[in-house]
Amino acid sequence: MARGDPSPLADLGVLAAAAPLRLCWPSARSPVDWLEFDHAADWARFVERLRPPPGLPEAVERKFLRAQGLYRLGWIDRDLIKAGELAALIALELAVRDRYGRLTGRKKPAFADLLTYMVDGDGLTDAALPVVARCGGSVVGQVTGDISPRLSDIRNGMAHGDPFEGPPIGGLLEVVRDLIAYAYRDYLAERASAALPGSAPDRSLPT
């Protein structure tokens, strides 16, 4: 699928869900709100607006787009949203391992260590995240573990337990998108300033 394609559901818009898709998601009204989608196209457009910033390393972008695709298909089977959550957290882990893995002072830092470094070493605050600026609330607490459940614990529970247990986690895809964008903010700025007209920048992860 080409980047920017609105959805793999483009040809499935005639399918009606058994009931409207209703899920908890942060909004401008509240960090804990309920959104309802009556049509596949509306849901597809909502998920497409959560696309990652252009220019990420291809491996990270590919994993995040996989998560997006699973969210879109959640219109047909709600369990696929849960699969999309795990895919999103895997994309986040790859991103923070790439950006901070050599900086934590640990030989093999765990996902939780990398998230902690994002705050303690790279200065992440709630004010830096668009989802918090738009909706209020706090994300940093779930990055550091000050608020439960921690993002790394959510990933561990899904990866080593039942990934389909419980309802979808409100706003997870949007939170992950913003965290990845923050981790790569300097990388993206450097690539943009160094890019030559007509050239294709190297988007591979360092080895």
N, C-alpha and C positions, 0 to 999 in steps of 0.2 A: 504494500500500500504506500502510495506517495505521501510524503509529509504534508499535512494540511488537509488530506482527504477527510471529509467530515465524519465518516464512520463506516465500519463494515456493515452497519445496519441500514445503509442507504437504500438497499433493495428489500428491506424487511419492514419498512414503515407501515405496510398494510396489516402487519400482525398486531393484534391487540393483546396486551398483557391481561392475565386473568383479573387483575385489579391494578389500579394506578400504582406506580412505583413511588413509595413514600419512604423517606429516610431522613435521619438526623444529619444536619449539615450546617456549619456556621454561615450566617448571613449578615448583612448590614444591620439587621434588626437585633441580632443576638448571636453570641458565639455558640449557643446551643439552640438551634431552630429546626423546624421540620419543613422539608421541601417535598412537593408532590409533582409528579410528571405523569401526564395522561397519554402522551404519545411518544413513540420511539424516537421520532425526529427531535423532539424537545430534549429528551435525555441525551441523545447523541451530541447535540449542540452544547449542552451543559458540560459534558465530559471533554469535548474538544477544546473548550476554553481553558482547560487545565493543562494544555500542552506545555512541554518544557521550553526553556529559552533556546533559541538556535545557537549552534556552535559548540554544544557539549561534546565531549569525547563520544565517539560512535557507540562504544560498548555501553556506556551509561545511558545514552539516549535510547538505544535499542531496548534496554531492559525497562525503562520508564514507559516507552510506547507500548510495550507488551502489557504492562499494567493497565494503561489506558484502554487498550483493546478489550481486556477482560472486564473492565468496568462497563464499557459499552454493551458488551454481550450480557451483562447482568439484567438487561431488559427482558431477556428470554428466560434466564435462570438466575435467581438472586444469589445462589451460591458462588457464581462466577465473580461477584463483587468481592467476596471474601478471598477468592484466589487472586484477584487483582490487588488486594491489600498486601498479601505476602509478596507478590511480584514487585510492588512499589517499595517495600522495605528492603528487598534484595537490591534494588537499584540504588537506594540510599546508602546501603552498606558498601556497595562497590564505590560509590562516589566519595564517601568519607575515608575509605581505605586508600583510595588514590590520592586524595588531597592531604590527609593528615597522618597516614600510616608511618611515614619516616620521621614524624615530628613529635610523637608522643613520648619517646624515651623508652618504649617497651619493644622487645624483640618481635613479639607477635601480639599486638594489641587486639583486644576483643572489640566487638561492635560498641559495647558500652563505653570503653575507653576512648574510642574515636569520637563518639558523641560528646563525651565530657570535654575533650580537647576542643571541640567546635566552640564551646562556650568559654572555657578557661584560657585556651590558647589563641583562638581566632576571634574572640570578642562578640560572639553571637548574642543578641538581645532580642526580646520580643518586638521592639520597635523596628528592627531590621527586616521583619517578615511581613510581606503584603497581606497575608491572611489575617494577621493580628491587627494591622492597621485598618483593615476593612471591617473586621467583625468584633474586635476586642478579644478579651480572654488572654490566655497565656499558652505558649508552646514550649518555652525554654524549660519549664519544670519537668515536662515529659522527656526532654532531651537529657537532662542531668539526673533524673530520678527523684527530684524533689516532689514531683507530683506522680502519683501512681495511676495507671500503669506506665512504666517507662517504655519508650519506643523499642528499645532493644529487648525488653521482656515480652512485648507483644510479638516481635519477630520470632523469638525463641519459642514461645508458646505455640505459634502457628507452625513453625518448622519441625518441632519435635513432638507436637501433640496433634490436635484435630484442627486444621486450618479453617474448617467450616462451622466451628462452634460459635454460637452467639450471633447477634445482629451485626451488620456493618458498623465500622467505627467512623463516626461522623467526621468528615473533612480530611480523612487520612491522606488521600491522594493529593489534595491541595497543599497540605502541610509538607508532605514529602517533596513536592515540586518546589516549594519555596526554600526548603532546606538545601536541596541540591543546587538551586540557583545561587544561594548565599555561599555555599562552599566553593563554587566555581566563579564567583564574581570577578576576582582578579584575573583568573585565567581567561575569561571571556573578554574582559577589557583589554588585556594584552594581545589576544588574538585579533581583536578588532582594530587596534592601533597598528599592528604589524602587518596586517593583510595588504597585499598588493592588488591593484585592480586586475581582475580576471584570474587571480590565482586561487587555488583551492588549499586552505590551510590544513595542516596535518592534525587529524582529530583522533589519533590512536592514543591509547594509554601508554605511559612510560613503562619500560620493561625493567 
